[in-house]
């Protein structure tokens, strides 16, 4: 009888031991969801996106500004035109006057950019039209920059490439150039076969800057300018 009781007790202990192993297996399976917490890093990628979009927007703040700096010009001139002086030619390294005169009407606007080796002594286009040719040993270069858009308004001048090889109205941005020398003669450029690269790089109501290179069979001019607008 005693032996039977002991055998029953031993069997109960074995059953309890097996039940403990089953519980342990259940607890290890519930630990698996903790691994899912590693999904958090995607939030760092999403927060990084706005920073990159902000930097791409920043170039909008670097809009080209109005021209700045002191007025001045560099001018190079060579010519075999019969009107260009062979003796006592202008010294183009000494530019004394740099100014631009504005002229506008309905649908058309122009800037007369004047670069002279002497003081032209005028401050309006009306007076400038009556300025005589340069004295001996002096000279001046004119660039007439024209914008033609049509319509009832007077258009503002704009930056861009001005084509001197076509007539006014044949393109929106056109131009003409001349070399004024002593003796009452203006050296002009022939449009046919004209090589030209004239750039207005900055412009406002008070100042204009640009570069130019114009060449035909007889004459060539090149340089740069920053001129107050009158």
Rosetta silent file (secondary structure, phi, psi, omega in degrees, C-alpha in Angstrom):
SEQUENCE: XXXXXXXXXXXXXXXXXXXXXXXXXXXXXXXXXXXXXXXXXXXXXXXXXXXXXXXXXXXXXXXXXXXXXXXXXXXXXXXXXXXXXXXXXXXXXXXXXXXXXXXXXXXXXXXXXXXXXXXXXXXXXXXXXXXXXXXXXXXXXXXXXXXXXXXXXXXXXXXXXXXXXXXXXXXXXXXXXXXXXXXXXXXXXXXXXXXXXXXXXXXXXXXXXXXXXXXXXXXXXXXXXXXXXX
SCORE:     score description
SCORE:     0.000 S_00000001
   1 L     0.000  -46.044  178.151    0.000    0.000    0.000 S_00000001
   2 H   -61.295  -39.296  179.658    2.773    2.338    0.932 S_00000001
   3 H   -63.314  -37.925  178.796    4.499    1.438   -2.253 S_00000001
   4 H   -64.917  -39.365  178.712    1.433    2.392   -4.284 S_00000001
   5 H   -64.214  -42.108 -179.153    1.271    5.812   -2.630 S_00000001
   6 H   -64.995  -39.446  179.658    4.897    6.490   -3.455 S_00000001
   7 H   -66.071  -38.722  177.555    4.395    5.539   -7.090 S_00000001
   8 H   -64.659  -40.115  179.446    1.375    7.842   -7.382 S_00000001
   9 H   -65.588  -39.641  179.489    3.353   10.754   -5.863 S_00000001
  10 H   -65.053  -39.563  178.436    6.237   10.203   -8.251 S_00000001
  11 H   -62.897  -37.102  179.558    3.869   10.239  -11.221 S_00000001
  12 H   -64.803  -39.339  179.825    2.392   13.580  -10.048 S_00000001
  13 H   -65.335  -38.918  179.184    5.849   15.141   -9.890 S_00000001
  14 H   -64.794  -40.724  179.081    6.603   14.042  -13.439 S_00000001
  15 H   -64.114  -39.985  179.291    3.346   15.548  -14.712 S_00000001
  16 H   -65.468  -37.882  178.379    4.092   18.889  -12.944 S_00000001
  17 H   -64.192  -40.908  178.254    7.546   18.971  -14.500 S_00000001
  18 H   -65.782  -36.764  178.064    6.125   18.559  -17.975 S_00000001
  19 H   -64.547  -37.057  177.671    3.616   21.357  -17.362 S_00000001
  20 H   -64.181  -39.508  178.631    6.482   23.744  -16.381 S_00000001
  21 H   -64.162  -38.129  178.907    8.298   23.079  -19.674 S_00000001
  22 H   -64.000  -38.304  179.225    5.142   23.972  -21.646 S_00000001
  23 H   -66.645  -40.864  179.545    4.827   27.276  -19.839 S_00000001
  24 H   -62.013  -39.628  178.692    8.449   28.184  -20.600 S_00000001
  25 H   -63.559  -37.328  179.006    7.890   27.563  -24.285 S_00000001
  26 H   -64.892  -41.259 -177.245    4.908   29.916  -24.259 S_00000001
  27 H   -68.487  -35.687  178.277    6.900   32.755  -22.681 S_00000001
  28 H   -68.244  -32.587  178.685    9.719   32.512  -25.229 S_00000001
  29 H   -70.833  -31.453  178.918    7.224   32.768  -28.078 S_00000001
  30 H   -74.100  -15.732  179.667    5.725   35.963  -26.634 S_00000001
  31 L   -74.558  -18.382 -176.044    9.196   37.599  -26.630 S_00000001
  32 H   -58.191  -41.317 -178.897    9.309   37.678  -30.463 S_00000001
  33 H   -56.767  -24.082  179.233    7.262   40.904  -30.896 S_00000001
  34 H   -57.993  -29.262  179.179   10.036   42.842  -29.143 S_00000001
  35 H   -63.991  -28.880 -177.945   12.078   42.456  -32.339 S_00000001
  36 H   -66.049  -19.106  178.882    9.477   44.543  -34.223 S_00000001
  37 H   -65.294  -15.543  177.206   10.516   47.629  -32.266 S_00000001
  38 H   -71.509   -3.492  176.751   13.570   47.828  -34.601 S_00000001
  39 H   -74.146   -6.273 -177.557   11.191   49.236  -37.266 S_00000001
  40 H   -59.717  -36.357 -176.574   11.574   52.686  -35.653 S_00000001
  41 H   -50.573  -31.485  177.979   14.544   53.898  -37.894 S_00000001
  42 H   -52.692  -24.880  179.006   12.250   54.667  -40.899 S_00000001
  43 H   -66.734  -29.064  177.855   11.105   57.715  -38.936 S_00000001
  44 H   -69.445  -34.917  177.915   14.640   59.132  -39.231 S_00000001
  45 H   -66.713  -38.898 -178.427   14.511   58.823  -43.024 S_00000001
  46 H   -70.880  -33.533  178.841   11.207   60.670  -43.221 S_00000001
  47 H   -73.513  -23.240  179.899   12.434   63.510  -41.020 S_00000001
  48 H   -73.674  -25.151 -175.074   15.521   63.932  -43.244 S_00000001
  49 H   -59.564  -45.335 -178.434   13.443   64.654  -46.366 S_00000001
  50 H   -59.507  -32.590 -178.786   12.337   68.220  -45.471 S_00000001
  51 H   -62.729  -42.770 -179.334   15.960   69.307  -45.007 S_00000001
  52 H   -67.773  -35.666  179.808   16.864   68.353  -48.584 S_00000001
  53 H   -69.031  -31.550  177.277   13.789   70.071  -49.997 S_00000001
  54 H   -65.888  -40.402 -177.358   14.701   73.267  -48.140 S_00000001
  55 H   -69.305  -31.961  178.691   18.167   73.338  -49.699 S_00000001
  56 H   -70.329  -24.112  179.469   16.795   72.928  -53.210 S_00000001
  57 H   -78.865  -19.595 -173.386   14.600   75.980  -52.687 S_00000001
  58 H   -61.311  -33.471  179.489   17.527   78.193  -51.655 S_00000001
  59 H   -58.046  -21.711  178.716   18.718   79.045  -55.239 S_00000001
  60 H   -61.180  -22.851 -178.898   15.532   81.089  -55.687 S_00000001
  61 H   -82.386   -9.636 -177.318   17.068   83.668  -53.377 S_00000001
  62 L  -100.656   49.570  177.405   20.104   84.155  -55.670 S_00000001
  63 L   -70.239  142.494 -179.294   18.306   86.119  -58.366 S_00000001
  64 L   -56.281  128.606 -176.810   20.646   88.221  -60.516 S_00000001
  65 L   -86.536  167.770  174.381   21.037   91.625  -58.911 S_00000001
  66 L   -65.003  156.834 -178.422   21.112   95.034  -60.536 S_00000001
  67 L   -59.435  143.955 -179.708   24.549   96.154  -61.769 S_00000001
  68 L  -132.651  159.557  177.464   26.923   97.311  -59.105 S_00000001
  69 L   109.612  169.196 -178.760   30.289   99.034  -59.065 S_00000001
  70 L   -73.474  143.496  175.444   31.854  102.203  -60.363 S_00000001
  71 L   -59.342  144.247  178.883   31.124  103.270  -63.954 S_00000001
  72 E   178.291  169.772 -179.102   33.875  102.360  -66.362 S_00000001
  73 E  -156.933  152.885  167.976   34.658  100.710  -69.669 S_00000001
  74 E  -120.140  134.228 -175.550   37.337   98.887  -71.613 S_00000001
  75 E  -137.312  130.936  171.945   37.417   99.447  -75.369 S_00000001
  76 E  -121.239  131.908 -177.720   39.571   97.961  -78.127 S_00000001
  77 E  -134.617  131.750  168.702   39.255   99.325  -81.672 S_00000001
  78 E  -135.288  142.963 -177.933   40.950   98.358  -84.928 S_00000001
  79 E  -159.588  139.710  170.276   39.891   99.579  -88.368 S_00000001
  80 L  -110.248    9.141  176.040   41.060   99.804  -91.945 S_00000001
  81 L   -58.950  139.495 -176.797   38.010  101.881  -92.913 S_00000001
  82 L   -60.254  -23.709 -179.404   39.098  104.927  -94.910 S_00000001
  83 L   -81.912  -15.574 -177.839   37.458  107.269  -92.400 S_00000001
  84 L   -79.672  131.546 -174.224   39.464  105.924  -89.467 S_00000001
  85 L   -66.170  134.333  175.170   42.545  108.085  -88.794 S_00000001
  86 L   -85.421  -31.008  178.274   45.912  106.568  -89.630 S_00000001
  87 L  -112.642  147.750  177.977   47.805  109.259  -87.752 S_00000001
  88 L    54.328   44.526  179.451   47.038  110.586  -84.277 S_00000001
  89 L   -71.201  154.000  179.732   44.481  107.813  -83.707 S_00000001
  90 L   -59.022  145.237  173.639   42.502  107.777  -80.419 S_00000001
  91 L   -92.536   96.498 -173.748   44.085  106.108  -77.411 S_00000001
  92 L   -73.311   -6.616  176.258   41.256  103.740  -76.469 S_00000001
  93 L   -77.314  -10.114 -178.799   42.975  102.701  -73.248 S_00000001
  94 L  -113.879   84.451  179.158   41.986  106.096  -71.788 S_00000001
  95 L   -91.718  118.856 -176.562   38.165  106.143  -71.492 S_00000001
  96 L  -100.501  -29.954 -178.020   36.970  109.387  -69.859 S_00000001
  97 E  -123.070  128.629  173.729   33.191  109.255  -70.436 S_00000001
  98 E  -136.824  114.107 -176.965   30.894  106.263  -69.886 S_00000001
  99 E  -154.169  153.269  176.368   27.164  106.956  -69.918 S_00000001
 100 E  -125.913  130.393  178.067   23.915  105.457  -71.236 S_00000001
 101 E  -106.805  131.741 -178.726   20.954  107.557  -72.428 S_00000001
 102 E   -93.445  139.206  173.354   17.479  106.012  -72.405 S_00000001
 103 E  -135.904  133.418 -178.534   14.957  106.532  -75.176 S_00000001
 104 E  -148.462  154.431  175.244   11.522  104.875  -75.207 S_00000001
 105 E  -151.142 -172.191 -177.167    8.161  104.982  -76.928 S_00000001
 106 L   -62.706  116.184  175.901    5.179  102.674  -77.281 S_00000001
 107 L    80.363   -2.068 -176.631    6.509   99.129  -77.595 S_00000001
 108 E  -137.839  139.347  173.803   10.159  100.172  -78.045 S_00000001
 109 E  -140.797  144.361 -179.505   12.982  101.070  -75.667 S_00000001
 110 E  -138.544  151.639  169.103   16.645  101.849  -76.360 S_00000001
 111 E  -122.614  124.884  174.904   19.827  102.593  -74.475 S_00000001
 112 E   -95.344  102.057 -179.159   22.558  104.645  -76.183 S_00000001
 113 E   -90.677  119.982 -175.786   25.752  103.488  -74.464 S_00000001
 114 E  -113.443  128.538  176.194   28.545  106.027  -75.052 S_00000001
 115 E  -128.540  115.078 -172.547   32.232  105.326  -74.330 S_00000001
 116 E  -128.638  150.958  177.794   34.591  108.190  -75.157 S_00000001
 117 L   -82.415    2.236  179.976   38.266  108.990  -74.732 S_00000001
 118 L  -140.957  168.362 -179.886   37.314  112.557  -73.700 S_00000001
 119 L   -78.665  112.574 -177.907   34.662  114.224  -71.551 S_00000001
 120 L   -75.938  -20.127  170.244   31.568  114.592  -73.749 S_00000001
 121 L    68.729   25.410  178.430   30.084  117.019  -71.197 S_00000001
 122 L  -133.021  156.613 -178.447   26.367  116.214  -71.654 S_00000001
 123 L  -133.256   21.300  176.081   23.784  114.435  -69.515 S_00000001
 124 L  -147.291  152.567 -178.291   20.762  113.995  -71.784 S_00000001
 125 H   -66.152  -37.246  179.979   20.069  112.242  -75.073 S_00000001
 126 H   -59.018  -42.470  178.679   18.610  115.390  -76.637 S_00000001
 127 H   -73.718  -37.788 -177.829   21.846  117.292  -76.084 S_00000001
 128 H   -61.141  -35.243 -179.105   23.992  114.313  -76.996 S_00000001
 129 L   -59.246  -23.421 -178.445   22.436  114.104  -80.472 S_00000001
 130 L  -100.490    4.750 -179.976   24.012  117.524  -81.190 S_00000001
 131 L   -67.014  131.124  179.896   27.466  116.721  -79.833 S_00000001
 132 L   -71.119  169.815  176.801   30.079  117.351  -82.560 S_00000001
 133 L   -63.133  159.169 -175.576   32.591  114.774  -83.636 S_00000001
 134 L   -61.395  154.585  173.329   35.574  114.263  -81.349 S_00000001
 135 L   -70.839  171.208 -179.188   38.537  116.613  -81.397 S_00000001
 136 L   -54.926  136.758  177.583   41.830  115.510  -82.913 S_00000001
 137 L    81.805   -0.093 -178.427   43.331  112.471  -81.248 S_00000001
 138 L  -118.272  169.451  178.908   40.046  111.510  -79.528 S_00000001
 139 E  -165.711  166.161  175.255   37.212  109.146  -80.325 S_00000001
 140 E  -147.982  153.614  177.675   34.042  107.570  -79.009 S_00000001
 141 E  -118.470  133.432  174.884   32.051  104.362  -79.530 S_00000001
 142 E  -110.124  136.295  166.414   28.261  104.154  -79.462 S_00000001
 143 E  -119.753  122.112  176.705   26.247  101.018  -78.841 S_00000001
 144 E  -103.624  108.098 -179.014   22.500  101.419  -79.408 S_00000001
 145 E   -97.546  123.381 -173.146   20.716   98.595  -77.560 S_00000001
 146 E  -127.889  135.656  173.334   17.057   98.257  -78.589 S_00000001
 147 E  -117.285  124.353 -179.435   14.173   96.144  -77.331 S_00000001
 148 E  -120.492  116.250 -178.532   11.055   95.952  -79.542 S_00000001
 149 L  -123.600  -11.365 -176.301    7.969   94.197  -78.148 S_00000001
 150 L    75.363  176.106  178.754    5.047   96.130  -79.651 S_00000001
 151 L    92.086  174.973 -174.052    1.980   97.191  -77.705 S_00000001
 152 L   -85.274   -9.446 -175.030    1.012  100.433  -75.968 S_00000001
 153 L   -95.746  155.327  172.803    3.504  100.258  -73.094 S_00000001
 154 L   -86.319  111.519 -173.011    7.106  101.424  -72.892 S_00000001
 155 L   -75.512  149.602  172.528    8.996   98.184  -72.171 S_00000001
 156 L   -75.369  154.869  172.994   11.828   97.948  -69.663 S_00000001
 157 L   -73.843  152.339 -175.963   15.277   97.000  -70.888 S_00000001
 158 L  -133.960  161.220  172.656   16.323   93.426  -70.125 S_00000001
 159 L   -73.882  160.676  178.787   19.456   91.333  -69.897 S_00000001
 160 E   142.322 -172.334  179.900   20.281   89.049  -72.797 S_00000001
 161 E   -96.359  124.437 -179.729   21.985   88.847  -76.196 S_00000001
 162 E  -103.218  121.644 -174.175   21.410   91.786  -78.541 S_00000001
 163 E   -91.434  112.876 -179.219   21.780   90.877  -82.220 S_00000001
 164 L   -88.300   -1.241 -177.346   23.476   93.635  -84.233 S_00000001
 165 L   -92.585   -0.590  177.834   23.295   91.664  -87.485 S_00000001
 166 L  -127.022  159.981 -178.783   19.535   92.246  -88.007 S_00000001
 167 L   -79.358  162.149  178.447   17.437   95.372  -88.233 S_00000001
 168 L   -58.438  135.018 -179.989   15.231   96.777  -85.499 S_00000001
 169 L    91.970  -17.236  177.134   11.959   94.852  -85.252 S_00000001
 170 L   -80.278  -12.818  173.608   13.350   91.708  -86.886 S_00000001
 171 L  -151.873  162.713 -179.207   14.093   90.389  -83.392 S_00000001
 172 L   -66.707  -41.642 -177.388   13.126   91.503  -79.908 S_00000001
 173 E  -114.242  112.340 -178.898   16.694   92.472  -78.955 S_00000001
 174 E  -132.338 -178.276 -179.997   18.714   94.250  -81.632 S_00000001
 175 E  -170.674  173.439  176.570   21.386   96.918  -81.856 S_00000001
 176 E  -147.603  155.080 -177.760   23.672   99.143  -83.864 S_00000001
 177 E  -138.272  153.466  176.868   27.212  100.399  -83.331 S_00000001
 178 E  -151.843  151.370  175.110   29.366  103.251  -84.557 S_00000001
 179 E  -114.139  118.162  179.377   32.872  104.640  -84.125 S_00000001
 180 E   -98.490  126.917 -177.642   33.043  108.443  -84.052 S_00000001
 181 E  -131.623  166.602  178.443   36.395  109.934  -85.009 S_00000001
 182 L   -58.894  156.542  176.441   37.703  113.419  -85.875 S_00000001
 183 L    99.870    5.254  175.719   36.869  114.856  -89.268 S_00000001
 184 L    77.091   21.633 -177.692   33.070  114.641  -89.134 S_00000001
 185 E  -122.032  139.560  174.703   32.854  110.972  -90.107 S_00000001
 186 E  -108.036  127.597  176.063   31.202  108.034  -88.362 S_00000001
 187 E   -87.773  113.846 -179.728   32.574  104.549  -89.022 S_00000001
 188 E  -101.579  171.866  179.761   29.577  102.186  -89.205 S_00000001
 189 L  -111.752  138.719  177.842   29.365   98.394  -89.408 S_00000001
 190 L   -82.345  127.266 -177.157   27.948   96.473  -92.337 S_00000001
 191 L   -67.078  -35.377 -178.330   25.202   94.076  -91.221 S_00000001
 192 L   -64.304  120.764  179.935   25.895   91.534  -93.961 S_00000001
 193 L    73.957   14.074 -177.767   28.333   88.968  -92.606 S_00000001
 194 L   -69.004  131.994  169.872   28.636   90.821  -89.301 S_00000001
 195 E   -94.666  129.313  179.450   30.177   88.895  -86.408 S_00000001
 196 E  -155.133  143.517  173.553   28.745   90.063  -83.107 S_00000001
 197 E  -143.988   96.633 -177.163   28.326   88.993  -79.510 S_00000001
 198 E  -117.890  119.072 -176.144   26.752   91.742  -77.414 S_00000001
 199 E  -119.402  127.550  166.778   25.560   90.833  -73.922 S_00000001
 200 E   -94.697  113.059 -173.135   23.675   92.978  -71.420 S_00000001
 201 E   -94.053  -21.566  177.068   24.572   91.246  -68.180 S_00000001
 202 E  -160.074  143.089 -178.194   22.748   93.516  -65.715 S_00000001
 203 E  -154.961  141.854  174.626   20.373   96.450  -66.045 S_00000001
 204 L  -143.768 -173.315  178.401   18.254   98.687  -63.848 S_00000001
 205 L   -69.849  -16.173 -173.747   16.687  102.132  -64.066 S_00000001
 206 L  -118.521  -11.775 -175.748   19.986  103.692  -63.022 S_00000001
 207 E  -157.176  151.500  177.930   22.778  101.518  -64.414 S_00000001
 208 E  -140.238  141.485  178.214   23.603   99.017  -67.156 S_00000001
 209 E  -129.723  150.897  178.208   26.497   96.568  -67.580 S_00000001
 210 E  -176.127 -179.018  176.801   27.551   94.400  -70.489 S_00000001
 211 E  -132.562  158.645 -178.292   30.184   93.108  -72.887 S_00000001
 212 E  -151.548  147.451  169.901   30.544   93.467  -76.653 S_00000001
 213 E  -148.984  118.861 -175.810   32.432   92.158  -79.673 S_00000001
 214 E  -135.930  132.032 -175.575   31.471   93.403  -83.152 S_00000001
 215 E  -149.063  130.385  168.248   33.406   92.806  -86.371 S_00000001
 216 L  -121.542 -162.809 -174.448   32.910   93.332  -90.096 S_00000001
 217 L   -68.372  -21.008 -173.001   35.416   93.281  -92.990 S_00000001
 218 L  -115.850  -27.946 -172.113   36.971   96.629  -92.058 S_00000001
 219 E  -136.407  155.859  178.416   36.480   97.306  -88.356 S_00000001
 220 E  -148.126  134.592  174.902   36.373   95.535  -85.019 S_00000001
 221 E  -132.972  148.932  176.282   35.453   96.699  -81.515 S_00000001
 222 E  -157.155  160.978  178.648   35.308   94.814  -78.237 S_00000001
 223 E   155.019 -159.488 -179.444   35.211   95.502  -74.514 S_00000001
 224 E  -147.608  164.007 -178.016   32.954   95.872  -71.507 S_00000001
 225 E  -155.102  149.782  164.129   31.047   98.641  -69.740 S_00000001
 226 E  -133.702  113.851 -170.669   29.196   99.677  -66.627 S_00000001
 227 E  -127.088  139.380  171.209   27.357  102.916  -67.312 S_00000001
 228 E   -69.115  143.730  179.415   24.942  105.144  -65.390 S_00000001
 229 E   -97.170  127.058  179.900   21.597  105.507  -67.157 S_00000001
 230 L  -105.125    0.000    0.000   20.391  109.077  -67.772 S_00000001
